[in-house]
Amino acid sequence: MKTITYQETLDKDSIAYIDVRTPKEFAESTIPDAINIPIFTNQEHSKIGTIYTQKSPAEARLLAVDLVSPKIPSFIRKIKRLTKEYKDVVVFCARGGMRSESIAVFCKLAGLKVYKLTGGYKSYRHFILDELENYKLQSRLVVLHGFTGVGKTELLYRLEAAGIPIIDLEGLANHRGSAFGSMGLGQPTNPKMFDSLLWEKLQELEDESIIAIEAESKRVGISVVPEFLLEAIANGIHILIQRSLSSRVKLIIDEYKGSYEEDYQSLIDQAVESISAIQKHIIKKTGKKNYERLINLCQDGELEKVVSFILENYYDPLYQYSQDKYDNFELEIQEDNLAKINQRIIDFINQSLN
């Protein structure tokens, strides 16, 4: 049986990672783009663990053999298909133990060439943590600032379309970074997966001299931005974007409506839930009557009034506090047209930074 470290797999140009852990383990965290072919179901794995601790390891192994034996032909067929699609196939479990080893042995008996990942997912996770803890970012960051709704994320992707590398932290976290940040996006990215996706993005851009990024706090959704990146953002080249309140309200409503398509009632319900999450802040700043009025406006579908109120009374003061931390901005743009804002940023980068 051949073993391989994760670092060694990085030299492979056509590789499939097969995660043989349970669907629950896979959903919590895995190697990006890995394929889940679980040996045991969540329930089976739990039962084996219970017998292992309450009875004996020997009984647990016998149960494991009974459970996995009927599945072996199916495992082999699935893995065989992958060996035809990829030059190399790497099997891993939690720690590089019995689960991945048994599958690798069966594959060898069937004449299939696969690797077993040394140390399993645990060793991969340690690798990512060590990499991020000691990362030396060489690129200069162009940091976009502005109140909620100025279109920072859309501008990032316009810049990318113009050939400027970007890191979209909110995209990696699958969260817009606020109490309303998960609306229409489903579950936020698991923090461990966020680390992995960020590291892969950094590897992709490691030779770039300039990277555009949005100003972010330490937390984006449930994920945490590494210290080295927060420092690079603080020391970056800062651009302030200012747009009118009406244009920001329109952008926000269009974005959220797009996420919910025709399911308008779900949008209303989620908005009410998100407003409730910041209830104490709204009441503290504007009073209980305004909070109740806001909920009623939301339930009546008066989203323009709702968004305008929240921006003026909650988010804009928060962002103003963050912006005041910077003594000056290398570029300030006051414009409602996103295309014109985008071009101003591109011209600034071309003239000043390249």
Disulfide bonds with the S-S distance in Angstrom:
none
